[in-house]
Amino acid sequence: MKEIRDIIRSYQAHKSLGKGCALATVVHVEGSSYRRPGARMLISEDGRLTGAISGGCLEGDAMRKALHVINEQVPALVTYDTMDEDDATIGIGLGCNGIIKILIEPIDDKMADHPIELLEKMTSDRQNAVVVTFFSFRYKKQPNAGTRLFIDVNGKVTGKNMSTKQTNVLKEEVRKVHSTGKSTWKEFDVDGEKMTVFLEFVPPAVSLVVVGAGNDVMPLVDMADVLGWDTTVIDGRANYAKKERFAKACDVLIAKPEQVINNVRIDDFTFFALMTHNYNYDKALLFELCQNNARYIAMLGPKKKIERMVAEYEEENRPLSTEQIATIYSPAGLDIGAETSEEIALSILAEIKAVLTQKQGSPLKNKLIGIHE
């Protein structure tokens, strides 16, 4: 999501200067590659790049091809075969061992729902969406290719019009993508032409709610900003919860434990980190979060702290269920030997990412299969 947001901001800046742009999207990969389908890069007519489609190997050649697309205003499919060590077109050994197909499409700001506008509309609401991009394996230059629309989790279609029959078939495929949370490809008929459709599942940005506004929270907020996450800092102390202390946070709020729930939106992409160093505040808020189906609650402190809280809930005749206890991660973070505030922040963010993607957070060298399923 961060890459998409960066591209949107960059496009708006180029547009204000009257600069033409093209959008390069990785739409298909066979074998291995540094970036997966859905990776994007914006290219302006003066050669400025935002985003990435590889580890830096393909960007130069893709930029040159994008300049032709901007001049001709016709989308083009570019294929890079990194399995071929003698590929003179790329000119260097990439070491990825894959075939990468990249669709480069011009951005016409006079056209309604052009690709960047679609991405901007998609990011304006915190919902899962499926972005639909058409291309053809048969032709390099393809007038009908491009990022045409997105469909949200409720089936609402935003983008270029299609026939009712096409839309209904497409919706059924999109429904499957929403249910699995995995991108895929399908063959589709568009205006009498056989096209391949890349159905890309795009979740909303992670919302990280950090409860506590001490100095140790600052690195966590800064690192979350680098990841493009939406961060909210909440504390009951007005002299700590100040925007100037957390400039990179989206929101900084002053709230008592019972007020927190009413000030945040909890969904599948909302993660909490309790860092108040105040036992009573943490205990009061933890119970509220468990009752409101928070999927991840990190809490600083030793294991004895959470054991004591759970025991006190029992004594107060308001026990937590097994499912609720499973959402509590305390001590917080992955076991990487973290000691400093910065290292603890890294540990917590890594754990959130692992929970989000349902991974174990173990070394990649121990995987028996490829990195990407």
Secondary structure as UniProt FT lines:
FT   HELIX           2..16
FT   TURN            17..18
FT   STRAND          21..31
FT   TURN            37..38
FT   STRAND          40..44
FT   TURN            45..46
FT   STRAND          49..51
FT   HELIX           59..72
FT   STRAND          76..81
FT   TURN            82..83
FT   TURN            85..86
FT   TURN            88..90
FT   STRAND          98..107
FT   TURN            109..110
FT   TURN            112..113
FT   HELIX           115..123
FT   STRAND          129..135
FT   TURN            143..144
FT   STRAND          146..152
FT   TURN            153..154
FT   STRAND          157..159
FT   HELIX           164..180
FT   STRAND          184..190
FT   TURN            191..192
FT   STRAND          193..202
FT   STRAND          207..211
FT   HELIX           215..217
FT   HELIX           218..227
FT   STRAND          230..235
FT   TURN            238..240
FT   HELIX           243..245
FT   TURN            247..248
FT   STRAND          251..254
FT   HELIX           257..260
FT   HELIX           261..263
FT   TURN            268..269
FT   STRAND          270..274
FT   HELIX           279..291
FT   TURN            292..293
FT   STRAND          297..299
FT   HELIX           303..315
FT   TURN            316..317
FT   HELIX           322..326
FT   STRAND          328..329
FT   HELIX           341..357
FT   HELIX           364..366
//
